[in-house]
Amino acid sequence: MSRSLRMVTMDNKWLAEMGSPAVPAERKQENARYIVHTVKLKALSKIDRTDATQVRERTVEYLKLCVDDGIKPNLTGYALSLGTDRRGLESLFNSRTVDKNTQEELDQGVAMIENIMLELMLDQKINPVTAIFLLKNHFAYSDQTDLRIRAERVESVDEEALESRYMNVIDMESDEDIKGTDRATLETLRRDISEHYTEPA
């Protein structure tokens, strides 16, 4: 007997000794509700997804079925009721092969599912993290941050003119006649030069 076969035999023996785990009746009923609802969606009659009237009637039928089964509507379930999956619905939703009326019915069907999701979220009937995930992945919601950058206009500086003014200040400070210089004018000139020019080391 091979090693892998012995391991399978041991696992089966262990499972037989352990027996089936006890599953609470409430859990079984809860799981059965979702499973039965999904089977009902799969068993719905096929429709022409390019026909506006059939799409509208199926949308209403799907929502009524959700009410009867106590299930929250969602985009995947809606797609299944139309006889496709979510990716197929997205492809049909963005398709240019369907006529305008059919496109409007699909738009409204998806919009209704989106609105129900928002109402459930606002009424705290659905986990916020789950709601955010579904809105982002199924309805193209996104977190957006706007960064506004203001560019200040910097006027061009004539470096030769600045250097000449800088040298004049140096000459004035070394001149013995600096006592007669207008101090306010001199300080203003210094600040102006220091903002635009740094003497090379």
C-alpha positions as CSV (number, residue, x, y, z in Angstrom):
1,M,0.0,0.0,0.0
2,S,1.4,3.4,-1.0
3,R,2.1,6.1,1.6
4,S,-0.6,8.4,0.2
5,L,-3.2,5.6,0.2
6,R,-2.3,4.8,3.8
7,M,-2.8,8.4,4.8
8,V,-6.2,8.6,3.2
9,T,-7.2,5.3,4.9
10,M,-6.0,6.8,8.3
11,D,-8.0,10.0,7.6
12,N,-11.1,8.1,6.8
13,K,-10.7,6.0,10.0
14,W,-10.2,9.1,12.1
15,L,-13.3,10.7,10.5
16,A,-15.3,7.6,11.2
17,E,-14.2,7.6,14.8
18,M,-15.0,11.3,15.3
19,G,-18.4,11.0,13.6
20,S,-20.2,13.9,11.9
21,P,-19.9,17.2,13.8
22,A,-23.1,18.4,15.4
23,V,-24.4,21.4,13.4
24,P,-27.0,23.5,15.2
25,A,-30.4,23.4,13.5
26,E,-30.4,27.2,13.3
27,R,-27.1,27.2,11.4
28,K,-28.5,24.6,8.9
29,Q,-31.6,26.7,8.4
30,E,-29.6,29.8,7.8
31,N,-27.3,28.2,5.3
32,A,-30.2,26.5,3.6
33,R,-31.9,29.8,3.1
34,Y,-28.9,31.1,1.0
35,I,-28.5,27.9,-0.9
36,V,-32.2,27.5,-1.8
37,H,-32.3,31.2,-2.9
38,T,-29.3,30.6,-5.2
39,V,-30.8,27.4,-6.6
40,K,-34.0,29.4,-7.4
41,L,-32.0,32.0,-9.3
42,K,-30.2,29.3,-11.3
43,A,-33.6,27.6,-12.1
44,L,-35.2,30.8,-13.5
45,S,-36.2,30.5,-17.2
46,K,-33.7,31.8,-19.7
47,I,-34.4,35.3,-21.1
48,D,-33.1,37.3,-24.0
49,R,-30.7,39.8,-22.3
50,T,-30.8,42.1,-25.3
51,D,-34.6,42.5,-25.0
52,A,-35.6,45.5,-22.8
53,T,-39.0,44.1,-21.8
54,Q,-37.6,40.8,-20.6
55,V,-34.7,42.5,-18.7
56,R,-37.2,44.8,-16.9
57,E,-39.5,41.9,-16.0
58,R,-36.6,39.8,-14.8
59,T,-35.3,42.7,-12.7
60,V,-38.6,43.0,-10.9
61,E,-38.8,39.2,-10.5
62,Y,-35.4,39.1,-8.9
63,L,-36.2,41.8,-6.4
64,K,-39.5,40.1,-5.4
65,L,-37.6,36.8,-5.0
66,C,-35.2,38.6,-2.6
67,V,-38.1,39.9,-0.6
68,D,-39.8,36.5,-0.4
69,D,-36.5,34.7,0.6
70,G,-35.3,37.5,3.0
71,I,-32.1,38.0,1.0
72,K,-30.3,41.3,0.5
73,P,-30.1,42.0,-3.2
74,N,-26.6,42.1,-4.7
75,L,-25.0,42.5,-8.1
76,T,-23.9,38.8,-8.3
77,G,-27.4,37.5,-7.6
78,Y,-28.9,40.0,-10.1
79,A,-26.5,38.7,-12.7
80,L,-27.4,35.1,-11.9
81,S,-31.1,35.9,-12.3
82,L,-30.3,37.3,-15.8
83,G,-28.6,34.0,-16.7
84,T,-24.9,35.2,-16.4
85,D,-22.3,36.0,-13.9
86,R,-21.0,39.3,-12.6
87,R,-18.3,39.6,-15.2
88,G,-20.8,38.8,-17.9
89,L,-23.2,41.4,-16.6
90,E,-20.4,44.0,-16.6
91,S,-19.6,43.1,-20.2
92,L,-23.2,43.4,-21.2
93,F,-23.6,46.6,-19.1
94,N,-20.8,48.2,-21.1
95,S,-21.7,46.6,-24.4
96,R,-22.6,48.6,-27.5
97,T,-24.5,45.7,-29.0
98,V,-27.7,46.2,-27.1
99,D,-30.2,48.9,-28.0
100,K,-30.8,52.0,-26.1
101,N,-33.9,50.8,-24.2
102,T,-32.2,47.6,-23.1
103,Q,-29.2,49.6,-21.9
104,E,-31.5,51.8,-19.9
105,E,-33.1,48.8,-18.2
106,L,-29.7,47.4,-17.3
107,D,-28.6,50.8,-16.0
108,Q,-31.7,51.1,-13.8
109,G,-31.4,47.5,-12.6
110,V,-27.8,48.1,-11.5
111,A,-28.7,51.5,-10.0
112,M,-31.5,49.9,-7.9
113,I,-29.1,47.3,-6.5
114,E,-26.6,50.1,-5.7
115,N,-29.3,52.2,-4.0
116,I,-30.4,49.3,-1.9
117,M,-26.8,48.7,-0.8
118,L,-26.5,52.3,0.2
119,E,-29.7,52.3,2.1
120,L,-28.6,49.2,4.0
121,M,-25.3,50.8,4.8
122,L,-26.9,54.0,6.0
123,D,-29.3,52.1,8.1
124,Q,-26.5,50.0,9.6
125,K,-28.0,46.8,8.3
126,I,-24.7,45.7,6.6
127,N,-21.1,45.6,7.8
128,P,-19.4,48.9,6.8
129,V,-16.3,47.2,5.7
130,T,-18.3,44.7,3.5
131,A,-20.3,47.6,2.1
132,I,-17.2,49.6,1.2
133,F,-15.7,46.6,-0.5
134,L,-18.8,45.9,-2.5
135,L,-19.3,49.6,-3.5
136,K,-15.7,49.8,-4.6
137,N,-15.5,46.6,-6.5
138,H,-19.0,46.4,-7.9
139,F,-20.0,50.0,-8.4
140,A,-16.7,51.8,-9.1
141,Y,-16.6,53.9,-5.9
142,S,-13.3,55.2,-4.8
143,D,-11.6,57.2,-2.1
144,Q,-10.4,60.5,-3.6
145,T,-8.0,63.1,-2.3
146,D,-7.5,66.3,-4.1
147,L,-4.0,67.9,-3.9
148,R,-4.0,71.6,-4.9
149,I,-0.5,72.9,-5.6
150,R,-0.1,76.6,-6.2
151,A,3.0,77.7,-8.1
152,E,4.3,81.1,-7.2
153,R,5.6,83.1,-10.1
154,V,9.3,83.8,-9.7
155,E,10.6,86.7,-11.8
156,S,13.9,86.2,-13.5
157,V,16.8,87.9,-11.9
158,D,19.7,89.6,-13.6
159,E,22.6,88.1,-11.8
160,E,25.1,90.7,-13.1
161,A,22.9,93.6,-11.8
162,L,22.6,91.9,-8.4
163,E,26.3,91.3,-8.2
164,S,27.0,95.0,-9.0
165,R,24.5,96.1,-6.3
166,Y,26.1,93.7,-3.8
167,M,29.6,95.0,-4.5
168,N,28.3,98.6,-4.1
169,V,27.0,97.7,-0.6
170,I,30.4,96.2,0.3
171,D,32.2,99.3,-0.8
172,M,29.8,101.5,1.1
173,E,30.3,99.5,4.4
174,S,34.1,99.7,4.0
175,D,33.9,103.4,3.3
176,E,34.6,105.8,6.2
177,D,31.6,107.9,5.0
178,I,29.2,105.1,5.9
179,K,28.1,107.3,8.9
180,G,26.3,109.5,6.4
181,T,24.5,106.7,4.6
182,D,20.8,106.3,4.9
183,R,20.6,103.2,7.2
184,A,17.1,102.3,6.2
185,T,17.9,102.3,2.5
186,L,21.0,100.2,3.2
187,E,19.2,97.6,5.2
188,T,16.5,97.3,2.5
189,L,19.1,96.8,-0.1
190,R,20.8,94.1,2.0
191,R,17.6,92.2,2.4
192,D,16.8,92.5,-1.3
193,I,20.1,91.1,-2.3
194,S,20.2,88.3,0.3
195,E,16.9,87.0,-1.0
196,H,18.2,86.6,-4.6
197,Y,22.0,86.2,-4.3
198,T,24.5,84.3,-2.2
199,E,28.1,85.2,-2.5
200,P,30.2,82.2,-3.7
201,A,32.3,80.5,-1.1
